[in-house]
């Protein structure tokens, strides 16, 4: 056992010799988590590590990660347990949490995203005493966990079959997601987010939605990329019975055939929105009783959301995330700013009130969403810090698009009548040499 712990320590301590960079993530409640993207070890090191650990722990199941091996520097136990395991494709967002501070993962429960429970349950997160500093997730097999062993393999193992210091099962703590109950406000605008993977929500295909020239199927869309809209759905009704309309449009959700969903003009379809008892909702067609369902066990962009017989899986549960306040005295719209190589600032100036909204420190490959009082016209000022003077921008809403191109460090647009039609809006900014509207 001492030899195993020594080798594990050597693998972890060697991390400092590799280049890595900060790439923070957030808890479910929105708190910032210090996280890192790490360079990986060599293929020969992976092969040696996998061989060694499988021989020392023959009863543990080694799970593949990258390059056909299990051992990797790219994530650790905290990154896997608290962040990656919540995704339908965990390896798509590999993170190391606790690189410089051994308690960085504590934010997941100190901000209320998770709460401690008194007994093992599934699904749940598991923590070891602080002196050991390890995290795992429970499995559907009682007494078995999945955890990443530092910089070496990702293992499915019995709770006491690990290289960490001896401990008692009473030293372990278990945490489950803290999802408060939610009431629906009639007229409220919500994103309908999957319980299966919170990076996906219900939307319409961007090309179909952006002009609404066709009904088109309702699909899953990612809400964490620079390419997507924030989809706003207006729920009108009371009790469990609601119509669901695309915000600021006359298109609502209705059945498509026997098992699909579509946008229909002036749809009056009634949907029953039922609490599932764990902070999520089931959404059922009132006549047939069929539920919004993600087919299969994973979420992917472009998957058609279907109607299916009620069950209890996460693929039929949805979280309603408010994106506009119903009692707001001003008309507001979401504005998502997406960068394609651009870095710098963007300032929106209200031409009626002179009020300015500044979005600072935009970085390539990122997006930010703000709210604007869109009953008034705006100009947009770009301050380009990319080191490239040529830049392009396009502004989309459901009714049209405005394009701009300039060759200077700052540029201010004219007033655009696009503001009079309503959002949501997406502003794409590029320095790649090709306008983003041509992608």
Number of C-alpha atoms within 10 A of each C-alpha: 11 10 10 15 13 11 16 19 14 11 17 16 12 12 18 10 8 11 10 15 10 13 13 14 17 14 18 17 15 11 15 14 19 20 25 22 19 22 16 19 18 11 15 9 15 23 14 12 22 20 13 14 21 15 11 14 16 11 12 20 15 21 16 15 17 13 10 11 19 20 32 29 24 24 29 26 28 31 25 26 24 21 24 19 20 15 18 17 14 16 15 9 16 22 27 25 26 20 17 10 9 14 13 16 24 14 18 23 17 11 14 16 19 22 17 16 12 9 10 18 18 14 14 22 26 25 21 20 12 9 8 12 15 22 26 27 25 22 17 10 9 12 14 18 23 26 27 26 24 22 27 28 26 26 23 22 20 16 18 15 15 19 18 17 12 11 12 9 12 8 9 17 18 23 23 18 18 16 17 10 11 14 9 18 17 15 21 19 26 24 22 22 24 24 21 20 20 19 20 23 26 27 29 24 20 16 12 14 21 18 14 19 11 13 18 17 22 24 24 24 27 23 20 15 14 20 19 17 28 22 22 26 27 23 23 17 17 14 12 15 19 23 22 25 26 21 21 16 16 12 19 22 24 23 20 17 9 11 15 18 21 23 25 21 16 13 17 15 18 19 25 22 23 15 18 15 11 13 18 23 21 24 25 24 20 16 10 12 15 22 25 25 26 25 15 7 10 14 24 16 16 17 16 22 24 22 25 20 13 15 13 9 12 17 22 27 26 27 20 19 16 17 17 19 15 14 8 8 8 12 15 18 22 22 22 23 22 27 24 21 18 27 24 19 17 22 17 20 20 20 13 10 10 10 12 15 15 14 16 13 12 21 18 18 15 17 20 18 16 14 16 20 16 20 16 15 19 26 15 18 17 22 17 22 16 16 11 16 14 17 26 22 22 18 21 22 21 22 14 11 16 14 15 15 16 15 12 13 16 16 16 16 15 11 15 13 10 20 18 11 15 19 22 21 25 25 22 23 27 23 23 14 11 12 19 20 16 6 5
